[in-house]
């Protein structure tokens, strides 16, 4: 395969579920420096699969896209893949990852089939990984005020809440916008991850960050603006929030156990335990004291003891967060600065200085 971007072969996984009005345009606008496009239809009940096949057939017939696959494949630029049963967003991404690794691709990006990810900035997402600054890069719509302007208040509040929970779960304390699916990852990182252990559902993006942290891979946050149009989300938000919240709790406990107990002992786990116990116990005590005070049966001593327990728990939790953040600072390349505005949008930026990464010390 002829490497088309800074000496690296690049693929894009385009995921689609009920995206018939949008996925064709997404496939057509993937930049020319991308070697392979894996269009994964997750058993859509609409016409997404027909659109993917039609666009793939037309593009694959063009002389410009006739490239040989690394292992001697059929030379298709777009590889249509269809799940017989719906596996979820994470399942579609993992299918693309596995095919890309089999084809010897160096860096694999993900673009959703809903048209919300601007193909003109794909090079910004790729650069941290291609240039060796990070093993995984993700877009971030929360870093710049102008990027947040296109996001509704509902989306922003929900995203901010998930960002806070995800910091605990993943260990990447400077990252935000964890639900952003515009990503790039190295082949080495894909091969090191246990994909089967990562959820197939919409919590995939949060879950994969936790697994990247446990494997001690570097992650970059790249400023970007989302493109919102007439597409409708297929996510049921109440069930999504409930599922992802529990997933993040399990991920947090698994990360602490694996990195700070099994692999090697770290005092952060002690402070997390003491902090959670003290804060929870103190708050429960204060609520009980208030209830007894209403009945006229509460003593001043009990309320003070509960307050002190909550205060000590809060301090211990703060120390735990500080220790955890220090331990993981070398794994964060955040934020990855926006290129100058005069950089052409229709081609990759090949000057690392224009997107200088500032690692957290």
N, C-alpha and C positions, 0 to 999 in steps of 0.2 A: 504494500500500500504506500502511495506517495504521501508523506506527511505534509499537511497543508498549512499548519499554523506553528511558526517558530520551531520547526523541526519535530513537532509532536503530532501524532495522529489524533484526531478529535472526532467524537461522535456526540450526537444529541438524541436523547430519549424523549419522544413526544408522547405523552400519555393522553388518552381520550376516553371519556365516558359521557355519552349524550352530547357530543360536541360537533355534530354534523354541520352546523352553520359556520363553524370557526376553524376546525382542524385542517381543512384544505389550505386555507390561507396561511396558517402557521407553517405547514410543510413547504409551501412555496417560498416563504420568506426567510428560511434558515440560510445564514450566510454561506457563500460559495466556498469558504475555506474549511467548512466542515466536511469530513470524509464520509461519514455514515450517519444516517438517520434511522433510528428504530422507532417506528410508529406502532405503539401498542394500544390496541383497542380492547378495553376491559369488559368484553361481552356487552357492548352498548345495545340497548333495545331500539335505538333510533337508527339513522342511516350513516353513522360515523364510519363503519367498516367499508361501506360502498364508496364513500368519499376518499378514504385513505387509499383503497385499491386503485381508484381511478386516477388520483393525483400521482401515486407512485408509478403506475404504468407509464404515464406521460413523461414524467421526469426521468425515469430510468431508461427510456428510449433515446434520450438526448445524448449526443456524443460527449458533451462536457462532463456528464456524470458517470461515464462508463469507466470505473476504477476497479482494479482487482482487489479482492478481499485478501487479507494477510495470509489466510490459510488456503488460498486457491479457490475461493468461492465464486459466485456467479456474477460479481461485478455490480450489483445493484447499489445505488446510492441510498435509496429509501428501501428499508426492509419492513414490510407490513407483517405484524404479528397480532393474532387475535386469540384472546382467552376464550375457551369454551364456556367457562363459568366465571362470574364476576368475582375477582379476588380482592378488590379494593385498590386504592391509589398506590399504597406501598408495594402491593403485589405487582402492579404494572411497572413501577420503577425498577424493582428487582429483576423482573424479566429482561428489561433493557440492559441493566448492568451485566447480567450473566452472559447475554449475547455479545456485548461489547468486549468483555474479557476473553471470550472464546475467539473473537476476531482479532485479538491483539491490540485493541485500541489503547492509547496512552492516557487520554483524559476524556471523561464522559460527563456531559452536561445534561440537564433535564429542563425541558420547557413543556408546560401544560398546553393541552390542545384548545384552551378557551381563549387564546389570543391576548392574555393579560401580561405577557412577558415580551418586552420589546426586543426583537431579534437584532436590532442595531447596536445594542449594548452587550451582546453575548461575549465580546472580547473582554469586557470588564470583569465578567464572572470567571472567564477562563484564565486570565492573566496570573492571579495569585498561585494557581496550581501549575500552570505551564512554566512559570518562571521559578518554581521551586520554593516560593514563599510560604505556601500552605499546602495541605493535603486535601482540603475540602474548602470550597468557597460557596457563600450563599448571599443572595440579595437581601437588602435591608431597606424597607420603605419608611422607617421611623427616624433615621439619623438626621435628615434635613427637613426643615419646615416646608419647603416647596414640594418635597416628595410626599409629605403627609397631607397636603391640601386636597389631593384627589381621593383620599380615604374618608369614608363616612364616619360619623361619630361612633356608630355602633361597631363598625369594624375596628376602629382605633382603640376603643375601650376594651373590647374582647382581646385584641392583639396584645395590648399592654398587660392585661391580667395574665395571659399565657406566657408572656415574656418573663414576668416575675417568677412564676412557678418553674419555668424552664431553666432559669439560672441555677436554682437549687438542684434540679434533676440532672442537668448536663454538666455542670462544673465550668461552663464557659460564661463567666460573670459579666463580661463586657458586651456580649452578643445580645441582640434583640431581634424582634420580628421572626421568631422561630418557625412560624407557619409559612414562611416564604419558600416556595418550591423552585425558584430559579437558582439552580445549584450547579457546581462542577466538582468532580472528584477524580483522584488519580486511580489508575488501575491497581497500584500497590495497596491502596486503602480498601478498595472493593475486595481484593483477594484476602486481606487480613480480617475483614469483618465476617461475623457469623450471620449471614443474611437470614437464615432460617429462624434465628432467635429474635429478629426484629419484626415488629408487627406489620401486617399487610394493610392495615386500615389507615385512616387519615392521620392518626398520631405518628405515622412513620417518620415524618420530618423531625419531630421532637425526639423520638426513640433513637434514630440513627445518630443524633448528636451525642446522646449519652454513650452509645457504643463507641463512637469515635474518641470520646474523652477517655474511656477506660483503656482503649488501645493507644492512648497518648498521641493522637494525630492533631496537627495544627489546623485551625479553622479560621478563615477570614470572613469578615463582614464587608459587603460591597454596597455602597449607597446606590439606590435605584428608585425610579418612579414607576408605580404600577399603572397599567392601562385598564381602566374599567369601562366596559361597554354594555351591551344588552344581554350578556350571558347571565344565566341564573345558576347559582351554586346548587349542587346536588347534596350538600351537607345538611343534615338535620341538626341544628345547633344545640338544642337541649341535650340530645343523646351524645353529640360530639363533645361538648364541654364535660359531661359526666365521664365519658370514656377516657378522654385525654387527661383529666385531672387524676383519675386513679392510675393511669399509665405513668404519669409523671411521678407520683408518689412511689410506685414500685421501682421506677427507674432510679430515683434518688437513693432509696435503700439499697438497691443492688450495686450502685456505683460506690457508695460508702463501704459496703461489705467487701467488694472486690478490690478496690484500690487501697483502702485504709485499714483493712483487717486481714484479708487473705494474702494479698500480695506483700504488703509490709504495713507495720503499724504506723498510724499517724494520729497525733493528738486531736485533730479536728473532729474525729468521730466521738471522742469523749465529751468535748464541748457541745457537739450537736445533741448528744443524748441528755446531758445535764441541762442544756438550755430548753429542750422540748419538755422534759419532765418538770422542771421548775416553773416554766411559763404556764403550762397546762394546769399543773397543780395549784399554782397561785391564782389563776383566773377562776378555776372552779371554786376555790376557797372564798374568793371575793364575792362571787355570785351567791354562795351559801350564806356568807355573812350579811349580805344585803337582804336576803330573804328572812333571816332570823331577826335582823334589825327592824324590819317591818312588823314583825310579831312582838317586838320589844324584848327579845331574848338574846340578843347578840352582845358579846363582850368586846371591848376595845382591843384587847390582846389578840383575839382571833383574826380580826380584820388586819391588824398590823403585820401579823405573821404571814398572812396570805399575800399582802402587798410586797413584803420583803422577798418572799419566794418568787413572785412574778418578776420583780426587779432583778434578782440574781439570775433567773432564767433568761431574761432579755439580754443581760450582759454576756452570759455564757454563749447565747446564740450569736451575738455580734462577734465574739471572739472566734467562734467556729467558722462564720462566714469569712472573716478576715484571713484565717489560716487556709481555708479552702481556696480562696481567691489567689493568695500568694502561691500556693502549690500548683495552680493551673495557669498562671499568668503567661508562662512561656509557650503555651499552646494556643494563644489568641493573637491573631493578626487583625486588629480591629481599632478604628475603622480603616478600611482600604480606601484611600482618597479618590474622589471623583476626578476623571481626566479633565484637562482644559476644554472649554466649550468649543474651541476652534478645531478640535480633533474630528475628522470626518466620521460620520455615523455609519457609512456604508462599508467600512472595512475595519480590520483589527488595529488597535493601537499597539505598536511594537516598542514603545519607549517606557521602560519600567519607571523612569523618573516621573512620568505623567500620572502614574497611579502608585505613588510611593507608599509602601506599607509601613505603618508605625506599630511595631510590636509593643505590647504592654510589658514593661519591665517589672 
